[in-house]
Amino acid sequence: MYNDVASCLQQGIYRKGEVAKNYEAIEFELMPNPATNSVDVIILSPVSTLKKITLRTMLGQTINQWKMDDAKRYTIYINNYLPGIYIVEITDNAGKNEKRKLIIQK
């Protein structure tokens, strides 16, 4: 029996998958970045479905978490964190997330 997907893969031809039509990306910016004392998380997408902000190390360890309300801007005070590269992650109510790198300098 002929299998089009398997035959295409054997020939090195890849088919594009369908794009999720109901998914809205979480858009945000970190200002300033690199940062020394504090960083503002500026939300560019609709905020009603956003749940939390998580600060992680590059190894994935959770440093801190903040519950989100309907604000468009959050300030994270980073005075107590060591210089380095961190990940800021925003998660929505459906469990989808978006990440940005944050550079902390002293």
LUMTIPA-344222 format. One record per residue: x, y, z of N, C-alpha, C, O in turn; residue in three letters. Coordinates in steps of 0.02 Angstrom, whole numbers, plus 50000, padded with zeros to 5 digits. Example, Ala and Ser with C-alpha at 12.3 -4.5 7.8 and 13.67 -1.06 7.14 Angstrom:
<atoms>
506604971650390506154977550390506604983550390507124983450423ala
506424988850354506844994750357506455000250394506705005750402ser
</atoms>
This chain:
<atoms>
500424994150000500005000050000500445006250000500925006650038met
500295010849958500685017049950500535021850007499955023250023tyr
501065024450038500985029350091501365035650070501975035750069asn
500985040850055501275047050028501745050350079502265052950059asp
501565050350142501985053550193502655049950199503175053250200val
502645043350203503265039550209503685040250147504295040950152ala
503385040150088503765040850025504085047650020504665048249999ser
503735052850040504015059550038504605060250086505105063350069cys
504535057350145505085057750194505695053950170506255056250182leu
505595048350136506165044550110506535048350055507135047550047gln
506185052450018506475056349965506755063049989507035066849950gln
506675064550054506915070850081506445076650069506655082450072gly
505815075150055505315080350045504905080850109504635075850133ile
504855086750136504485087750198503875092150184503915097250150tyr
503325090050211502705093850203502625098450263502785096750320arg
502355104350250502235109150304501605106950341501105104950311lys
501645107450408501065105950449500565111750448500735117150425gly
499985110550473499485115750476499645120450534499885118350586glu
499515126750523499625131850574499005132250618498445132350593val
499105132450683498545133250729498205139850715498525145150715ala
497555139750705497205145750684496955149850744496845155950736lys
496855146950801496575150550858497095152550909496915155050962asn
497725151750893498255153350941498515160450930498725162150874tyr
498505164450982498795171150979499445171051018499445168951076glu
499975173150988500625173051021500635178151078500305183351076ala
501015176451130501125180951186501695185651166502255183351156ile
501555191951161502065196851141502245201251201501805204051233glu
502905201751215503125206251267503845208351255504205205151218phe
504045213851289504715216451284505005217251354504635218151402glu
505665217051359506025218351421506415224851411506815225451365leu
506285229751454506625236251448506885238451516506495238151563met
507485240551525508035239951478508315232851480508205229151528pro
508665231051430508995224551427509635225351387509605226151326asn
510205225151418510385223051486510135227951539510035233851526pro
510025225251599509765229251655510235228751715510615224051722ala
510195233851759510615233851818510225233751883510405229951929thr
509685237751889509305237951952508605235051946508365231551990asn
508275236551890507595233951879507485233351804507825236451763ser
506995229351787506795228451717506035228751713505685225951756val
505785232151662505065232551651504875227251600505175226651547asp
504355223451616504065218651570503455222251540502965223551575val
503495223651475502965227351441502575222451398502845219451351ile
501935221851413501495217051379501205220351317500905225651321ile
501295217151259501055219851196500435216151171500075218751128leu
500295210251198499715206351176499145207251227499255210151280ser
498545204951211497995205451259498175202051326498455196651326pro
498005205351381498235202951446497725198751484497895195851536val
497115198251459496595194851497496725187351506496475184451554ser
497125184251463497245177151468497925175551500498095169651506thr
498315180551519498975179351546498945177651620498545180551656leu
499365173051641499315170251709499905172151754499795174451810lys
500535171151730501105172351774501735174051736501805172551676lys
502185177351772502855178851747503335174651789503285174551850ile
503805171251756504285167151791504985169351771505125170451712thr
505425169951821506135171451809506525165051821506475162151875leu
506905162951771507285156651775508015157851758508195162651724arg
508435153351784509135153351763509175150051695508685147351670thr
509765150251664509845146951599509805139351605509705135951555met
509865136751666509795129551677509075127551689508915121551696leu
508615132451690507915131051699507665131351770507075130051783gly
508095132951818507875133551888507445139751897507625145151873gln
506885138951931506445144651944506745148852000506865146352055thr
506845155251986507105159952036506525163352072506535163952134ile
506015165452034505445168952063504855168452015504955167551955asn
504245169252042503635169352002503185174852027503165176252087gln
502825178051980502355183251998501695181851962501695180351902trp
501145182251999500485181451969500315187951932500455193451957lys
500015187251874499855193051833499125195151843498685190951851met
499015201651841498335204351839498235207351769498545205051722asp
497815212351763497685215151696498135220951678497965224851633asp
498705221751711499155227251696499545225851631499625220051612ala
499775231151599500175230551538500915231251552501325230251506lys
501105232951614501815233951630501935231451701501555232851748arg
502475227651708502695225051773503425226851782503815226651734tyr
503625228551843504315230051858504595224451901504315222751953thr
505165221651879505515216551918506155219651944506565222151906ile
506225219652010506825222352041507345216852045507225211552074tyr
507925218052016508435212852007509065214252047509585211252033ile
509025218752096509615220552136509935214552171510545214252178asn
509535209652191509785203952230510025198152188510245193052215asn
509985198752122510185193252078510895194352053511105200052041tyr
511265188952044511945189252019511945191151945511465189751909leu
512475194451922512525196051850512525189551809512785184451830pro
512215189951751512185184151707511595184451661511265189651654gly
511455178951628510895178451581510345174351613510465168851639ile
509745177051612509155173851641508615173351587508665176351534tyr
508095169451601507525168751557506905171551592506755169651648ile
506545175951557505905178451581505375174851539505385175151478val
504915171551573504405167451539503715169951560503595170851620glu
503275170951512502585172651526502145166851504502215164351448ile
501695164751548501255159051535500535161451535500335165551576thr
500135158851488499425160551487499015155051521499285150051544asp
498355156151524497915151451559497875144651525497705139651557asn
498045144251460498025137951423498685134051431498745128451406ala
499175137051465499815133651475500335135251423500905132951427gly
500155139251373500645141351322501095146651352500875150551395lys
501725146851330502185151851357502625154751304502705152151249asn
502925160351322503405163851279503985166051323503875167951380glu
504595165651296505195167051336505615172351303505635172951242lys
505965176251345506465181151322507075180651367507015179151426arg
507665181951339508275182151378508335188951412508185194151382lys
508555188851474508685194951513509415194751535509635189751564leu
509775200051521510465200651542510495205351602510275211051598ile
510775202851658510845206851718511585208751724512025204451724ile
511705215251729512385217851737512425221551803511915223851829gln
513025222251831513125226151892513615231651879513765235551924lys
</atoms>
